[in-house]
Amino acid sequence: MKKVLKITGWVLLILVGTPLITALLISKDFKFEATVQINEPVDSVWLHTNSLKALEKWNPWAKMDPDMKSSYNGEDGKIGASHTWDSEHPDVGAGTQTIYKIEAPKLFHTKLQFTKPWESEAEGYIKLTKNGSGTEVVWGFSAVMPYPTNLMKLIPNKKGEKAFIDGLAALKKLCEQ
């Protein structure tokens, strides 16, 4: 019986300890970007990326919950303006997005504070670059994931990646129509 308890203790220690030690070795910085080429000039694309309300027209998370509660504060398209949302949809959650930096017509940078399904912070951005006669759009975000949740970086987030790709496809369609 003593041997069984000892083996059980070692197995539990390995099962719990291995992920915790692994998380110590993984960077806490997290970044994701998706890119699309749009066959329109930068100034035309900028009109669809330069404000929080403009983002709502192609943002895939806004379309996931038609019953989402949403409000805007401040002068949209200006630094300090914000959009707050609250949804029961598990992929949408709740939070606030605030315009942090604007470099027209090439950068729209926001800070995100999520309150549901868990509390976290991130920075979102949309970068526009002239590419031939069109525009390259990079949509991304960066965050710092606290220990030990940084272990989740090892698990691909296919649903989140798909949302970014779908959003850029919707932006492309909106700009090119």
N, C-alpha and C positions, 0 to 999 in steps of 0.2 A: 504493500500500500504506500509506503514511504517513497518507493522508487517511482510509482505512478504519479504521485504529487510532484516530485522533483522534475520529471519529464514534462508534465503539464505546465509547471511553472516556467521551464525553459522555452517551451513552445509559445506560451503567451508572451513572454519577454521578447522573443524573436518577432512574433506577429505585430506587437505594438512598437517595439523599439526600432525595427528596420524602417518603417515609414517615417518615424520621427527623425531618425538620423539622416535619412535620405533628404528630407525637407530642409535640414541644416545646410546641405550641399547645393541646393537649388537657389538660383537668384530669385529675389522677391519682385524684381521688375518684370512687368508684363506689358507687351505691346502687340497689337494686331492691326494690320492694314489690308485693305483691298483696293484695287485700282481698276479704272475703266477708261477707255478712250471714247470721247464724245465728239462727233463730227459737227461741232459748232464752235465759234470763237469763245475765248475766255469770258468776255463781257456778257455774252448770252447765258452761259452756264452759271456765272456769278449770280444772276437774278434768281436762280433756283436754289442757291446755297448760302445766301447772305443774311438770312434771318431765321428765327426759330419757327415761324409760321411757314416759311418756304420749305424748310426741312420736313414739316409734317405732311406735305403733299407726296413725298416719296419715301419717307422713313417707314420701314417694314414693321417696326414695333407699334407705330401709331395705328396701323391697319389690323393688328391682331385682336384688338378689343374695341368694338364700336361703342361699348358702354363705358369706356374709360372716362373718368372725371379729369378735367384738364383746365388750367387757368394760366394766363400770361400776366406778367408784371413788368412795368417799365416800358420804354420805347423800343419795340422790337427792331432788331437790326443794329442796335447800339450797345456798347459795352455796359454791362450791369443788367440788361433785360433778362428775364428768366421765364421758363416754362415749367410748371409743376403738374405732375400727373399722378393718378392713383387708379390702379387696376387690380381686379381680382385674378386676372390671367397670370399664371405662374411665370410666364416668359416676359411679362411686361413689368409687373411690380409697381413700385411707387418711387418717386424721387423728384429732383429738381435739376434742370439744366440751365446754366447761366452763361451768358456770353462773356468771355474773358478777354479775348484779343481779336481784333479785326485788322487785316491788311488788305484792303480792297485793291484789286479783285483777285487776290491769290490765296488768302488764308482766312478761315473762319474757325476760331478756337473757343471751345466751351469747357466749363467745369461741370462734372456730373456728380450729384450726391444721391445715391440710392438708399432708400429706407426700407424697401420691401422687395424681394423676400429676405434679404439680409442687408445690413448696413455696409456700404463701401463707397469709395470715391474713385473717380477716374477723370481723365482729361480727354475730350473728344476733339477731333479736328477734321477739316476738309481743306485740302490743298489743291489749287488749280494751277496748271502749268501749260503754257502754249506748247503744242506739239504739232508741227506742220500747220495745216489750216484748221486743226481742231484743238481740243483741250484734253489733257490727261488729268483725271480726277483721282486723288488719293483720299480715301475716307478711313480714318483709323481712330484708335484710342490707346491710351497708356494708363497704367495703374501700378500701384505697389501692393502686392498681396502679402499680408502678414503671415508669419510662421504660425502654425503649420499648414495653413490653407494654400501656401505657395506650392504644395505638393500637387494641387489640381492642375498645374501647368503641364503635367505629364499626360493628362487625359485630353485628347483632342475635343474641342467644342464645335462639333460639326453644325449644330443648330445655330450657334452664334455666327459662325463663318458664313453659313448659307444666308442668314438675315442680311449681312453686309453685302454680299454679292447680289441678292435680290433687290436691295435698296439701290445699289448703283445701277442695276439694270432698269429699274423704274425711273431713276434720274435721267439716264440716257434716253429712254423713250420719251419722257416729258420734254427734254431739251430738243430732241430731233424731230418732234412732230410738227 
